[in-house]
């Protein structure tokens, strides 16, 4: 249910699409009720025993925000105080393309774009 991308520094991120009815948040304690999907980014290099299979949670954005970043052909800084947590334009585009495909078809696939 995730896509793995890699930034231009070699840092791997797991990308997850959160659709209406999906669980999210700390320990999946929330249910997404809005019609617009969200896109989550997790640092895949962190200890799975400590953070879980997704990795360490980094950021969550509305799908439309990711679409705007792709339209502007730019990357995104996922967390201002951690310089390694950035995704370049190619990575954002890969995440958006995968999330749009899942949102449109309802078919959840797992791919590795690293």
N, C-alpha and C positions, 0 to 999 in steps of 0.2 A: 504493500500500500504506500510505498515511498519511492522517490527517485533519489539517487545519490549523484550529486554534482561535485565538481572540484573547482576551487577558485584558482586564479593565476599564481598563487603562492603554494599550491599543492594541498590546501586544507580541504578536506571532504565534508560536505554537508548533506544531511538527509532532508528531503523536502516532502512535506505532507500536505495534501489537500483536505480541508475540513469543510464538509458539506452540511446542509441542514439536517439535523438529527444526529450528527456525529458528536462524539464525546471529545473534549479537549480540556486544556488547562492542567494545573498540577494534579497528578494522579487521575486525569480524565474526569474531574469532578463536575465539569460544566457540560451543558448540551447546547450546541450551536442552533439557534432558532431563527437567525436572519436568512433571507433568501440568497444573499451574496456569499459565495464561498470565501474561505480564508486560506492563506498559504502560510505554512509554518516552516521554519528553518531550524535544524538541530545540528550541532557540531558532532559529526560522526567519529571524530578522533578521540572523544572522551570515553572514559571507562564505563562500559555498558553495565557492569555490576553496580556501579554507583548511580548512573543516570537512566538506565533502562535501554531497551533495544533501539530506540530512536536516536539516542545520544543526548547531549546536554541541550536543553531548549535555549534558543538564542533570540528568535523574533517571530512575530506573527503579523501578517499584513492582509488587508482586504484584497481580494482578487483584482479589483479595479486599480489599486495602487501598483501592483506588479505590472498590470497592463500599461499603465502610464510610464513606468520605468523602461519597459521594453520599447514603447513607442518613441521615447526620447533616446534610445540606444545608449543607455548608461548602466552602470553597475549600482549596487546598493550597499550602504554601510549598515550592517545589521545591528551593531552595537557600538556606539561612539567611543567607549572607553576600552574596547578590545580591538586592537588594530588588525588582528588575524581574522576577525569576523566580518569580512567583506566578501561580496560576490560580484565578480566582474560582469560586463554586459552579456557575454556568451553564456555564463552560468544562469543569469536571470532569464535570458531568452529560453534556455533549455527547461528551466523550472516552469515558466509560463506555458510553453508549448505542451509539456506533459500535463500540467494541471488543467489546461483548456480541453485537452483530449479526454481526460477523466471526467471533467464536468459535463462535457457534451455527450459522451457515450454512456456514462455511468459505469464503465468498465474500469476497474482498478487494476493497474499493472505496476510491476516493480521493474525499474530499469536502473542501469548504472551508466551515467554519462561521464564518468571520470576517464 
